[in-house]
Amino acid sequence: MMTKRVGARLAALLKGGEVIELIGDVGAGKTTFTKGLAASLGVTEDVQSPSFTISRVYDLSGGLRLAHYDFYRLQDAGIMSHEIDEAMHDPRTITIIEWAQAVDHVLPPDRLQITITAPSIDHRRLELTPHGIRCEAIVEALA
């Protein structure tokens, strides 16, 4: 599936400290994208959407971590704003956020925004919008 392949290609460019904001309707492929990225980073656990738990953290090789957040059910992140802010500022953590509008007030200026749309049942369109120099370099390397 295309979303998994793009996630895998992106994973090869991540070093830690990156923030990825995933935008898309329910069922667009945000978690599928995350599964491809996580598998390529070496996650062997079953990656699931953290819609009910809000966050899941996976340990990676080399002391890195993948923090996956899903704020679908929240209008305001409340105390979770502190946890995500800490994860986003940890240079060893790659942070992925679904439904980030609940924490947009703490999102860093340098982040990669990926919008996933589903023009048909079996086709996905991914639009990568870099915010900041580091993420601009990542998107250029993907091209």
GUTORDO-140123 format. One record per residue: residue number from 1; residue in three letters; x, y, z of N, C-alpha, C, O in turn. Coordinates in pm, 1 decimal, m for minus. Example, Ala and Ser with C-alpha at 12.3 -4.5 7.8 and 13.67 -1.06 7.14 Angstrom:
! GUTORDO-140123
+------+------+----------+----------+----------+----------+----------+----------+----------+----------+----------+----------+----------+----------+
! resi ! resn !      n_x !      n_y !      n_z !     ca_x !     ca_y !     ca_z !      c_x !      c_y !      c_z !      o_x !      o_y !      o_z !
+------+------+----------+----------+----------+----------+----------+----------+----------+----------+----------+----------+----------+----------+
!    1 !  ala !   1319.0 !   m569.0 !    780.0 !   1230.0 !   m450.0 !    780.0 !   1320.0 !   m330.0 !    780.0 !   1423.6 !   m331.9 !    846.5 !
!    2 !  ser !   1285.0 !   m225.0 !    708.0 !   1367.0 !   m106.0 !    714.0 !   1290.0 !      3.0 !    787.0 !   1340.9 !    113.8 !    803.9 !
+------+------+----------+----------+----------+----------+----------+----------+----------+----------+----------+----------+----------+----------+
***
This chain:
! GUTORDO-140123
+------+------+----------+----------+----------+----------+----------+----------+----------+----------+----------+----------+----------+----------+
! resi ! resn !      n_x !      n_y !      n_z !     ca_x !     ca_y !     ca_z !      c_x !      c_y !      c_z !      o_x !      o_y !      o_z !
+------+------+----------+----------+----------+----------+----------+----------+----------+----------+----------+----------+----------+----------+
!    1 !  met !     84.5 !   m117.6 !      0.0 !      0.0 !      0.0 !      0.0 !     89.6 !    124.7 !      0.0 !    193.3 !    128.2 !     66.2 !
!    2 !  met !     48.0 !    224.5 !    m74.0 !    129.6 !    344.1 !    m93.1 !    161.8 !    415.9 !     38.2 !    274.9 !    460.8 !     57.2 !
!    3 !  thr !     64.8 !    427.3 !    128.4 !     92.1 !    501.1 !    251.8 !    201.6 !    433.3 !    333.9 !    283.7 !    501.5 !    395.1 !
!    4 !  lys !    203.7 !    300.8 !    335.9 !    310.1 !    229.3 !    407.5 !    445.0 !    250.8 !    340.3 !    546.3 !    267.2 !    408.3 !
!    5 !  arg !    447.1 !    250.8 !    207.3 !    573.7 !    270.0 !    135.0 !    631.1 !    409.1 !    159.8 !    751.5 !    423.5 !    181.2 !
!    6 !  val !    547.0 !    510.3 !    157.2 !    595.2 !    646.3 !    183.0 !    644.9 !    656.6 !    327.2 !    747.4 !    719.7 !    353.1 !
!    7 !  gly !    573.3 !    595.4 !    420.1 !    617.8 !    593.7 !    559.5 !    754.1 !    528.1 !    573.5 !    839.2 !    574.9 !    649.3 !
!    8 !  ala !    774.4 !    419.0 !    499.7 !    903.0 !    348.2 !    503.8 !   1014.7 !    434.6 !    445.9 !   1124.7 !    438.8 !    501.1 !
!    9 !  arg !    987.7 !    503.0 !    336.2 !   1089.8 !    590.6 !    275.6 !   1125.2 !    705.3 !    369.4 !   1241.8 !    742.4 !    382.5 !
!   10 !  leu !   1024.1 !    760.6 !    434.0 !   1047.9 !    870.7 !    527.1 !   1129.9 !    823.9 !    647.0 !   1218.5 !    895.4 !    693.8 !
!   11 !  ala !   1100.6 !    704.6 !    696.2 !   1170.7 !    651.1 !    813.7 !   1321.4 !    650.2 !    795.0 !   1396.5 !    675.0 !    889.3 !
!   12 !  ala !   1365.4 !    621.9 !    673.9 !   1509.1 !    615.4 !    646.5 !   1578.1 !    750.6 !    665.7 !   1700.3 !    756.3 !    679.2 !
!   13 !  leu !   1501.5 !    858.3 !    667.1 !   1558.9 !    993.0 !    678.1 !   1550.8 !   1052.0 !    819.2 !   1604.1 !   1160.0 !    844.8 !
!   14 !  leu !   1485.4 !    982.2 !    908.8 !   1463.2 !   1035.7 !   1042.8 !   1576.4 !    998.2 !   1137.6 !   1623.5 !    884.5 !   1138.2 !
!   15 !  lys !   1618.9 !   1094.2 !   1216.7 !   1731.2 !   1075.4 !   1308.9 !   1691.8 !   1093.2 !   1455.0 !   1770.3 !   1062.7 !   1544.8 !
!   16 !  gly !   1571.1 !   1142.2 !   1478.9 !   1525.8 !   1174.4 !   1614.1 !   1504.3 !   1324.2 !   1625.6 !   1580.5 !   1403.2 !   1569.9 !
!   17 !  gly !   1401.8 !   1362.3 !   1697.1 !   1369.4 !   1503.5 !   1713.8 !   1269.3 !   1555.0 !   1612.8 !   1227.8 !   1670.6 !   1621.4 !
!   18 !  glu !   1229.2 !   1473.2 !   1517.6 !   1133.3 !   1518.1 !   1417.2 !    990.4 !   1508.1 !   1469.5 !    957.4 !   1421.3 !   1550.3 !
!   19 !  val !    906.8 !   1599.6 !   1420.9 !    764.1 !   1599.3 !   1453.7 !    687.4 !   1590.1 !   1322.8 !    708.0 !   1669.4 !   1230.9 !
!   20 !  ile !    598.3 !   1491.2 !   1316.2 !    517.8 !   1468.1 !   1196.8 !    371.0 !   1480.3 !   1235.1 !    321.8 !   1409.2 !   1322.7 !
!   21 !  glu !    303.0 !   1570.8 !   1168.4 !    161.4 !   1594.7 !   1192.8 !     82.9 !   1530.4 !   1078.9 !    101.4 !   1566.2 !    962.6 !
!   22 !  leu !     m4.7 !   1435.4 !   1111.8 !    m84.4 !   1366.7 !   1010.3 !   m225.7 !   1422.9 !   1008.2 !   m293.0 !   1430.6 !   1110.9 !
!   23 !  ile !   m269.1 !   1462.0 !    888.6 !   m401.6 !   1521.1 !    870.9 !   m478.5 !   1435.1 !    771.4 !   m425.4 !   1396.3 !    667.4 !
!   24 !  gly !   m602.6 !   1406.0 !    804.0 !   m686.3 !   1329.2 !    712.9 !   m811.7 !   1283.0 !    783.6 !   m816.1 !   1274.8 !    906.3 !
!   25 !  asp !   m913.1 !   1253.0 !    705.1 !  m1038.8 !   1204.8 !    760.2 !  m1020.5 !   1067.7 !    824.2 !   m917.1 !   1003.3 !    806.3 !
!   26 !  val !  m1120.2 !   1024.3 !    898.0 !  m1121.4 !    889.3 !    953.6 !  m1109.9 !    791.4 !    836.7 !  m1183.7 !    801.3 !    738.6 !
!   27 !  gly !  m1016.9 !    697.3 !    848.3 !   m999.0 !    596.8 !    744.0 !   m912.5 !    640.1 !    627.4 !   m899.1 !    565.8 !    530.2 !
!   28 !  ala !   m853.5 !    758.6 !    634.6 !   m771.3 !    807.9 !    523.6 !   m640.2 !    731.3 !    510.3 !   m586.6 !    719.5 !    400.1 !
!   29 !  gly !   m588.1 !    679.1 !    621.1 !   m462.6 !    604.2 !    615.8 !   m354.1 !    656.0 !    707.3 !   m237.0 !    622.6 !    689.4 !
!   30 !  lys !   m390.8 !    737.5 !    805.3 !   m291.0 !    793.8 !    896.5 !   m219.8 !    684.1 !    976.0 !    m97.2 !    685.0 !    987.3 !
!   31 !  thr !   m295.4 !    591.2 !   1029.9 !   m234.0 !    483.5 !   1107.5 !   m159.8 !    386.6 !   1015.8 !    m55.6 !    333.4 !   1054.2 !
!   32 !  thr !   m210.8 !    363.3 !    897.5 !   m140.7 !    276.9 !    801.0 !     m5.4 !    337.5 !    765.6 !     94.5 !    266.1 !    757.4 !
!   33 !  phe !     m2.0 !    467.3 !    744.7 !    123.7 !    538.0 !    720.7 !    218.7 !    515.6 !    838.2 !    335.9 !    483.4 !    818.8 !
!   34 !  thr !    167.8 !    532.8 !    959.6 !    249.7 !    516.4 !   1080.5 !    302.2 !    373.9 !   1091.7 !    415.5 !    353.6 !   1135.1 !
!   35 !  lys !    222.0 !    275.2 !   1053.5 !    266.3 !    135.5 !   1057.7 !    386.1 !    113.2 !    965.7 !    481.2 !     44.7 !   1003.2 !
!   36 !  gly !    381.8 !    170.6 !    845.6 !    494.0 !    157.0 !    752.5 !    618.6 !    224.3 !    805.1 !    728.4 !    169.4 !    795.6 !
!   37 !  leu !    602.2 !    342.3 !    860.4 !    715.0 !    415.1 !    916.8 !    773.5 !    338.0 !   1034.9 !    895.0 !    320.3 !   1044.0 !
!   38 !  ala !    687.1 !    292.3 !   1125.0 !    732.4 !    221.9 !   1244.8 !    804.4 !     92.0 !   1210.0 !    908.6 !     61.4 !   1267.9 !
!   39 !  ala !    750.0 !     16.0 !   1116.4 !    814.0 !   m110.3 !   1076.4 !    953.7 !    m84.6 !   1021.2 !   1046.8 !   m160.2 !   1049.2 !
!   40 !  ser !    968.1 !     21.1 !    943.4 !   1098.7 !     54.6 !    886.4 !   1196.6 !    105.9 !    990.9 !   1318.0 !     99.7 !    971.4 !
!   41 !  leu !   1144.1 !    156.2 !   1101.5 !   1229.1 !    200.1 !   1211.9 !   1264.9 !     84.4 !   1304.3 !   1342.2 !    101.6 !   1398.6 !
!   42 !  gly !   1208.6 !    m33.9 !   1277.3 !   1241.5 !   m152.0 !   1355.9 !   1139.5 !   m191.1 !   1460.7 !   1166.0 !   m279.4 !   1542.2 !
!   43 !  val !   1023.4 !   m127.4 !   1460.7 !    918.9 !   m164.0 !   1557.6 !    861.9 !   m299.8 !   1517.2 !    815.9 !   m317.5 !   1404.4 !
!   44 !  thr !    865.3 !   m394.2 !   1609.0 !    813.6 !   m528.3 !   1580.5 !    675.5 !   m549.6 !   1642.9 !    606.2 !   m645.8 !   1609.8 !
!   45 !  glu !    636.4 !   m460.7 !   1732.1 !    504.1 !   m469.0 !   1794.2 !    397.4 !   m432.4 !   1691.3 !    426.5 !   m369.8 !   1589.4 !
!   46 !  asp !    273.7 !   m472.3 !   1719.5 !    161.8 !   m434.1 !   1634.9 !    129.6 !   m287.3 !   1661.3 !     88.4 !   m251.8 !   1771.7 !
!   47 !  val !    147.8 !   m203.4 !   1562.5 !    119.7 !    m60.3 !   1576.8 !    m29.4 !    m38.9 !   1553.9 !    m83.0 !    m72.7 !   1448.4 !
!   48 !  gln !    m94.3 !     16.9 !   1653.3 !   m237.7 !     44.4 !   1645.7 !   m261.6 !    192.1 !   1669.1 !   m179.3 !    261.7 !   1728.6 !
!   49 !  ser !   m375.7 !    238.5 !   1621.2 !   m412.1 !    376.9 !   1646.5 !   m435.5 !    395.4 !   1795.8 !   m509.7 !    318.5 !   1856.9 !
!   50 !  pro !   m373.0 !    496.6 !   1854.9 !   m393.8 !    519.1 !   1998.5 !   m516.5 !    605.5 !   2027.4 !   m513.2 !    689.0 !   2117.8 !
!   51 !  ser !   m625.7 !    585.9 !   1951.0 !   m743.9 !    670.3 !   1969.2 !   m802.0 !    664.4 !   2109.5 !   m852.7 !    764.6 !   2159.8 !
!   52 !  phe !   m795.2 !    549.2 !   2172.5 !   m852.3 !    537.8 !   2307.0 !   m747.9 !    560.7 !   2415.6 !   m781.5 !    605.9 !   2525.0 !
!   53 !  thr !   m622.5 !    530.0 !   2386.8 !   m516.6 !    548.1 !   2486.8 !   m445.5 !    681.7 !   2471.9 !   m368.3 !    720.5 !   2559.5 !
!   54 !  ile !   m469.8 !    751.0 !   2364.4 !   m412.3 !    880.9 !   2328.7 !   m266.7 !    870.6 !   2284.1 !   m227.3 !    937.7 !   2188.7 !
!   55 !  ser !   m186.0 !    788.3 !   2350.8 !    m46.2 !    778.8 !   2309.0 !      7.3 !    636.9 !   2321.4 !    m36.9 !    558.4 !   2405.3 !
!   56 !  arg !    102.1 !    607.3 !   2236.7 !    177.7 !    482.0 !   2242.9 !    322.7 !    517.9 !   2213.4 !    351.1 !    598.7 !   2125.0 !
!   57 !  val !    413.0 !    457.5 !   2287.9 !    555.7 !    484.5 !   2268.4 !    624.9 !    352.2 !   2238.5 !    603.7 !    252.5 !   2307.5 !
!   58 !  tyr !    707.5 !    353.0 !   2135.3 !    780.9 !    233.9 !   2093.2 !    930.1 !    263.8 !   2104.0 !    977.1 !    367.4 !   2057.0 !
!   59 !  asp !   1003.9 !    172.5 !   2166.0 !   1148.9 !    186.6 !   2175.6 !   1212.2 !    138.9 !   2045.6 !   1175.1 !     35.1 !   1990.8 !
!   60 !  leu !   1308.2 !    216.6 !   1997.6 !   1378.7 !    186.3 !   1873.6 !   1525.1 !    158.0 !   1905.1 !   1570.0 !    180.6 !   2017.4 !
!   61 !  ser !   1597.7 !    109.8 !   1808.6 !   1741.0 !     86.0 !   1829.1 !   1814.7 !    219.6 !   1841.3 !   1765.6 !    323.7 !   1797.8 !
!   62 !  gly !   1931.1 !    214.0 !   1900.2 !   2013.6 !    333.8 !   1913.1 !   1961.6 !    433.1 !   2014.7 !   2001.4 !    549.6 !   2012.4 !
!   63 !  gly !   1872.9 !    390.0 !   2104.5 !   1821.4 !    479.7 !   2206.6 !   1711.7 !    573.2 !   2160.0 !   1671.2 !    662.8 !   2234.2 !
!   64 !  leu !   1662.5 !    553.8 !   2037.4 !   1553.9 !    637.8 !   1986.2 !   1418.4 !    582.4 !   2030.4 !   1406.6 !    466.6 !   2070.3 !
!   65 !  arg !   1316.8 !    668.2 !   2022.1 !   1179.2 !    628.0 !   2051.8 !   1086.8 !    684.7 !   1945.3 !   1114.9 !    788.1 !   1884.8 !
!   66 !  leu !    977.5 !    615.8 !   1924.0 !    870.5 !    664.7 !   1837.6 !    749.7 !    687.8 !   1927.3 !    698.9 !    594.4 !   1989.2 !
!   67 !  ala !    704.0 !    812.6 !   1934.2 !    585.9 !    846.9 !   2013.8 !    472.3 !    876.2 !   1917.1 !    483.6 !    965.0 !   1832.5 !
!   68 !  his !    362.6 !    801.5 !   1929.3 !    248.0 !    813.1 !   1838.9 !    127.9 !    861.8 !   1919.5 !     83.8 !    794.9 !   2012.9 !
!   69 !  tyr !     75.6 !    978.3 !   1883.0 !    m37.2 !   1038.7 !   1953.5 !   m157.7 !   1047.9 !   1860.9 !   m143.8 !   1066.7 !   1740.1 !
!   70 !  asp !   m276.0 !   1034.2 !   1919.5 !   m400.8 !   1047.9 !   1844.5 !   m498.0 !   1125.0 !   1933.1 !   m542.5 !   1075.1 !   2036.5 !
!   71 !  phe !   m530.3 !   1247.3 !   1891.4 !   m618.7 !   1333.3 !   1969.6 !   m758.4 !   1342.5 !   1910.3 !   m827.8 !   1442.4 !   1929.7 !
!   72 !  tyr !   m800.1 !   1239.2 !   1838.3 !   m931.2 !   1239.5 !   1771.5 !  m1045.3 !   1268.2 !   1868.0 !  m1136.5 !   1344.0 !   1835.0 !
!   73 !  arg !  m1041.6 !   1210.7 !   1982.9 !  m1152.8 !   1222.0 !   2077.6 !  m1144.2 !   1346.0 !   2167.9 !  m1230.7 !   1365.9 !   2253.2 !
!   74 !  leu !  m1042.3 !   1428.1 !   2150.3 !  m1023.6 !   1543.3 !   2239.7 !  m1030.0 !   1675.6 !   2164.5 !   m971.2 !   1690.3 !   2057.3 !
!   75 !  gln !  m1101.0 !   1769.9 !   2220.8 !  m1100.0 !   1905.7 !   2167.8 !   m981.1 !   1982.6 !   2224.3 !   m925.8 !   2071.4 !   2159.4 !
!   76 !  asp !   m943.3 !   1946.4 !   2346.4 !   m830.9 !   2009.5 !   2414.2 !   m748.4 !   1898.5 !   2478.0 !   m803.8 !   1809.0 !   2541.9 !
!   77 !  ala !   m619.2 !   1903.4 !   2461.6 !   m532.3 !   1796.8 !   2510.7 !   m513.6 !   1798.9 !   2661.3 !   m469.9 !   1699.3 !   2719.1 !
!   78 !  gly !   m545.6 !   1909.7 !   2726.0 !   m531.9 !   1917.9 !   2870.6 !   m390.1 !   1886.8 !   2915.6 !   m293.5 !   1941.4 !   2862.2 !
!   79 !  ile !   m378.4 !   1799.5 !   3013.1 !   m248.0 !   1764.4 !   3068.8 !   m159.0 !   1693.6 !   2967.1 !    m36.8 !   1693.5 !   2981.6 !
!   80 !  met !   m219.1 !   1632.9 !   2863.7 !   m140.7 !   1566.2 !   2759.4 !    m54.1 !   1666.6 !   2682.2 !     44.7 !   1627.8 !   2619.9 !
!   81 !  ser !    m90.2 !   1793.7 !   2686.1 !     m8.5 !   1896.6 !   2620.4 !    132.8 !   1897.3 !   2675.5 !    228.6 !   1918.8 !   2601.2 !
!   82 !  his !    146.6 !   1873.7 !   2806.0 !    278.7 !   1871.3 !   2868.6 !    358.9 !   1750.4 !   2821.0 !    477.7 !   1761.8 !   2790.5 !
!   83 !  glu !    292.5 !   1633.8 !   2814.8 !    361.9 !   1512.6 !   2770.6 !    408.2 !   1525.3 !   2625.7 !    522.1 !   1491.4 !   2593.3 !
!   84 !  ile !    320.6 !   1573.7 !   2539.3 !    358.1 !   1583.7 !   2398.4 !    463.5 !   1691.6 !   2377.1 !    551.2 !   1677.1 !   2291.9 !
!   85 !  asp !    455.3 !   1798.2 !   2453.1 !    556.2 !   1903.3 !   2442.8 !    693.5 !   1847.4 !   2479.9 !    793.5 !   1878.6 !   2415.2 !
!   86 !  glu !    697.5 !   1765.6 !   2583.2 !    822.8 !   1702.9 !   2625.5 !    875.4 !   1608.3 !   2516.8 !    994.5 !   1609.4 !   2485.6 !
!   87 !  ala !    787.4 !   1527.5 !   2459.9 !    828.6 !   1433.9 !   2353.8 !    881.8 !   1509.1 !   2232.6 !    982.5 !   1469.3 !   2174.0 !
!   88 !  met !    814.2 !   1618.2 !   2194.5 !    854.6 !   1693.3 !   2075.9 !    989.1 !   1763.1 !   2093.3 !   1056.4 !   1793.7 !   1994.9 !
!   89 !  his !   1028.2 !   1788.1 !   2216.7 !   1156.6 !   1854.1 !   2241.7 !   1267.7 !   1757.8 !   2279.9 !   1378.6 !   1799.9 !   2312.8 !
!   90 !  asp !   1238.2 !   1629.3 !   2275.5 !   1338.5 !   1527.1 !   2305.7 !   1408.6 !   1489.8 !   2175.1 !   1343.3 !   1438.5 !   2084.1 !
!   91 !  pro !   1538.2 !   1513.7 !   2163.1 !   1609.0 !   1486.2 !   2037.3 !   1619.1 !   1337.3 !   2003.5 !   1662.6 !   1301.6 !   1893.9 !
!   92 !  arg !   1579.4 !   1250.5 !   2096.3 !   1582.5 !   1106.2 !   2070.0 !   1446.2 !   1051.9 !   2030.8 !   1432.3 !    932.3 !   2005.3 !
!   93 !  thr !   1344.3 !   1139.3 !   2025.6 !   1207.4 !   1093.9 !   1998.8 !   1157.9 !   1145.6 !   1864.2 !   1168.7 !   1264.2 !   1833.2 !
!   94 !  ile !   1104.2 !   1054.7 !   1786.4 !   1032.6 !   1088.5 !   1663.5 !    885.4 !   1091.2 !   1704.0 !    832.9 !    991.7 !   1754.0 !
!   95 !  thr !    819.3 !   1203.7 !   1682.9 !    681.9 !   1221.3 !   1728.3 !    586.6 !   1227.8 !   1610.3 !    605.7 !   1306.5 !   1517.6 !
!   96 !  ile !    483.5 !   1143.7 !   1614.8 !    377.9 !   1144.4 !   1512.8 !    247.5 !   1181.0 !   1582.5 !    213.2 !   1123.8 !   1685.9 !
!   97 !  ile !    175.4 !   1276.4 !   1525.4 !     52.3 !   1324.5 !   1587.3 !    m62.4 !   1319.0 !   1487.6 !    m55.9 !   1379.9 !   1380.9 !
!   98 !  glu !   m167.4 !   1245.7 !   1523.0 !   m290.6 !   1245.6 !   1445.9 !   m389.6 !   1339.2 !   1514.8 !   m395.1 !   1344.6 !   1637.7 !
!   99 !  trp !   m467.2 !   1412.5 !   1436.3 !   m567.2 !   1505.4 !   1488.2 !   m500.7 !   1608.1 !   1580.7 !   m541.1 !   1624.5 !   1695.8 !
!  100 !  ala !   m400.9 !   1675.2 !   1530.0 !   m316.6 !   1764.5 !   1610.4 !   m381.4 !   1896.9 !   1648.2 !   m320.9 !   1975.4 !   1721.2 !
!  101 !  gln !   m501.2 !   1923.8 !   1601.3 !   m562.9 !   2052.0 !   1635.3 !   m579.1 !   2070.2 !   1785.8 !   m586.7 !   2183.5 !   1833.3 !
!  102 !  ala !   m584.3 !   1961.4 !   1861.4 !   m596.3 !   1971.5 !   2007.5 !   m467.3 !   2021.0 !   2072.6 !   m468.4 !   2066.2 !   2187.1 !
!  103 !  val !   m355.6 !   2012.3 !   1998.8 !   m226.7 !   2055.5 !   2054.5 !   m155.2 !   2153.6 !   1962.5 !    m34.1 !   2172.4 !   1974.1 !
!  104 !  asp !   m228.4 !   2215.6 !   1871.9 !   m161.6 !   2305.1 !   1776.5 !    m89.1 !   2420.2 !   1843.8 !      2.8 !   2477.9 !   1785.7 !
!  105 !  his !   m129.1 !   2454.1 !   1965.0 !    m62.9 !   2562.8 !   2038.1 !     75.8 !   2524.9 !   2088.8 !    152.6 !   2612.8 !   2127.9 !
!  106 !  val !    109.7 !   2395.6 !   2088.9 !    243.3 !   2354.4 !   2133.4 !    326.7 !   2294.3 !   2020.5 !    440.9 !   2254.3 !   2043.1 !
!  107 !  leu !    271.6 !   2287.4 !   1899.7 !    348.0 !   2230.6 !   1788.5 !    468.9 !   2318.1 !   1757.7 !    458.9 !   2440.8 !   1757.2 !
!  108 !  pro !    581.9 !   2255.7 !   1732.3 !    702.5 !   2333.7 !   1702.1 !    694.2 !   2394.3 !   1562.2 !    621.7 !   2343.6 !   1476.7 !
!  109 !  pro !    767.5 !   2501.5 !   1539.1 !    765.6 !   2563.2 !   1406.1 !    826.8 !   2472.2 !   1299.3 !    789.4 !   2481.0 !   1182.4 !
!  110 !  asp !    920.6 !   2384.6 !   1338.2 !    982.5 !   2292.8 !   1241.6 !    915.1 !   2156.7 !   1256.2 !    945.3 !   2079.5 !   1347.2 !
!  111 !  arg !    823.7 !   2130.1 !   1164.5 !    751.8 !   2002.9 !   1165.3 !    711.3 !   1968.5 !   1022.4 !    707.8 !   2054.6 !    934.4 !
!  112 !  leu !    681.3 !   1842.3 !   1001.7 !    637.0 !   1795.8 !    871.0 !    488.9 !   1764.8 !    879.5 !    446.0 !   1680.2 !    958.1 !
!  113 !  gln !    412.2 !   1833.7 !    798.4 !    267.7 !   1813.8 !    794.5 !    236.2 !   1726.2 !    673.3 !    272.7 !   1760.0 !    560.7 !
!  114 !  ile !    168.6 !   1614.2 !    696.6 !    132.9 !   1523.5 !    588.3 !    m19.0 !   1512.2 !    585.2 !    m81.5 !   1466.5 !    681.0 !
!  115 !  thr !    m76.8 !   1554.6 !    474.0 !   m220.9 !   1546.4 !    455.6 !   m249.9 !   1427.1 !    366.4 !   m197.0 !   1416.1 !    255.8 !
!  116 !  ile !   m335.4 !   1337.2 !    416.4 !   m370.8 !   1216.9 !    342.4 !   m517.8 !   1226.3 !    304.4 !   m604.3 !   1243.5 !    390.3 !
!  117 !  thr !   m545.0 !   1215.0 !    175.7 !   m682.7 !   1214.7 !    127.1 !   m707.4 !   1084.6 !     51.9 !   m614.5 !   1020.0 !      3.5 !
!  118 !  ala !   m834.1 !   1048.2 !     43.5 !   m873.3 !    923.6 !    m22.3 !   m968.0 !    955.0 !   m137.4 !  m1089.8 !    954.3 !   m119.5 !
!  119 !  pro !   m912.3 !    982.9 !   m257.2 !   m999.1 !   1013.0 !   m370.9 !  m1086.5 !    893.7 !   m411.2 !  m1192.7 !    911.8 !   m470.9 !
!  120 !  ser !  m1041.7 !    772.0 !   m378.6 !  m1122.0 !    652.0 !   m403.5 !  m1090.8 !    550.3 !   m295.1 !  m1000.8 !    571.1 !   m213.7 !
!  121 !  ile !  m1163.8 !    442.0 !   m294.0 !  m1147.8 !    341.6 !   m188.2 !  m1009.2 !    278.4 !   m186.3 !   m961.5 !    237.8 !    m80.3 !
!  122 !  asp !   m944.0 !    269.5 !   m301.7 !   m813.0 !    203.1 !   m306.5 !   m699.6 !    294.9 !   m349.6 !   m594.0 !    247.4 !   m391.4 !
!  123 !  his !   m719.8 !    424.5 !   m340.0 !   m615.3 !    520.0 !   m377.3 !   m602.3 !    626.5 !   m268.8 !   m702.2 !    676.5 !   m217.0 !
!  124 !  arg !   m478.2 !    660.5 !   m235.3 !   m451.1 !    764.7 !   m137.1 !   m360.0 !    869.8 !   m198.4 !   m273.2 !    838.8 !   m280.0 !
!  125 !  arg !   m380.6 !    992.9 !   m158.6 !   m296.5 !   1103.6 !   m203.3 !   m231.0 !   1162.8 !    m78.8 !   m299.0 !   1196.0 !     18.4 !
!  126 !  leu !    m98.9 !   1175.7 !    m82.5 !    m25.3 !   1233.1 !     29.6 !     37.3 !   1364.8 !    m13.5 !    106.6 !   1372.3 !   m115.0 !
!  127 !  glu !     11.9 !   1467.1 !     64.4 !     71.1 !   1598.7 !     39.7 !    160.8 !   1631.6 !    157.8 !    114.4 !   1642.2 !    271.4 !
!  128 !  leu !    289.2 !   1647.6 !    130.3 !    386.8 !   1676.5 !    234.5 !    416.8 !   1825.7 !    236.2 !    458.5 !   1882.9 !    135.5 !
!  129 !  thr !    395.1 !   1887.8 !    350.9 !    419.9 !   2031.0 !    367.1 !    520.9 !   2050.1 !    479.2 !    487.7 !   2033.2 !    596.5 !
!  130 !  pro !    643.9 !   2085.2 !    443.5 !    744.8 !   2106.7 !    547.7 !    731.2 !   2246.0 !    609.0 !    707.6 !   2344.4 !    538.8 !
!  131 !  his !    746.2 !   2251.9 !    737.8 !    751.1 !   2378.6 !    810.7 !    886.7 !   2380.5 !    878.8 !    908.0 !   2307.3 !    975.5 !
!  132 !  gly !    977.2 !   2461.6 !    831.2 !   1110.0 !   2470.7 !    891.0 !   1217.2 !   2407.3 !    804.5 !   1189.4 !   2323.3 !    718.9 !
!  133 !  ile !   1339.6 !   2449.3 !    828.7 !   1454.9 !   2408.9 !    747.3 !   1479.9 !   2258.8 !    752.6 !   1503.8 !   2195.9 !    649.6 !
!  134 !  arg !   1474.3 !   2201.3 !    872.6 !   1502.6 !   2057.9 !    885.9 !   1402.2 !   1974.9 !    806.3 !   1441.0 !   1881.5 !    736.1 !
!  135 !  cys !   1275.7 !   2007.7 !    816.5 !   1173.5 !   1930.3 !    744.3 !   1175.5 !   1959.9 !    594.9 !   1139.3 !   1873.3 !    515.2 !
!  136 !  glu !   1216.2 !   2078.0 !    555.4 !   1233.0 !   2107.6 !    412.7 !   1339.3 !   2015.3 !    353.0 !   1322.6 !   1963.8 !    242.5 !
!  137 !  ala !   1447.9 !   1994.9 !    426.2 !   1555.0 !   1906.1 !    379.0 !   1505.4 !   1761.3 !    368.2 !   1543.6 !   1689.3 !    275.9 !
!  138 !  ile !   1422.1 !   1719.8 !    460.8 !   1368.2 !   1583.5 !    457.1 !   1280.5 !   1565.6 !    332.8 !   1291.9 !   1465.6 !    262.0 !
!  139 !  val !   1194.1 !   1662.1 !    307.1 !   1105.4 !   1651.7 !    189.7 !   1186.6 !   1654.9 !     60.2 !   1155.3 !   1582.1 !    m33.9 !
!  140 !  glu !   1288.7 !   1737.1 !     54.6 !   1376.2 !   1741.2 !    m64.6 !   1445.0 !   1606.2 !    m85.6 !   1459.7 !   1561.1 !   m199.2 !
!  141 !  ala !   1486.6 !   1542.5 !     22.2 !   1553.4 !   1411.9 !     12.4 !   1455.8 !   1303.2 !    m33.1 !   1497.9 !   1204.1 !    m92.8 !
!  142 !  leu !   1327.7 !   1320.0 !     m6.2 !   1226.7 !   1223.3 !    m50.2 !   1197.7 !   1233.5 !   m199.5 !   1157.7 !   1135.8 !   m262.7 !
!  143 !  ala !   1218.2 !   1351.7 !   m254.6 !   1181.8 !   1376.4 !   m395.2 !   1268.3 !   1296.0 !   m491.9 !   1250.4 !   1305.5 !   m613.3 !
+------+------+----------+----------+----------+----------+----------+----------+----------+----------+----------+----------+----------+----------+
***
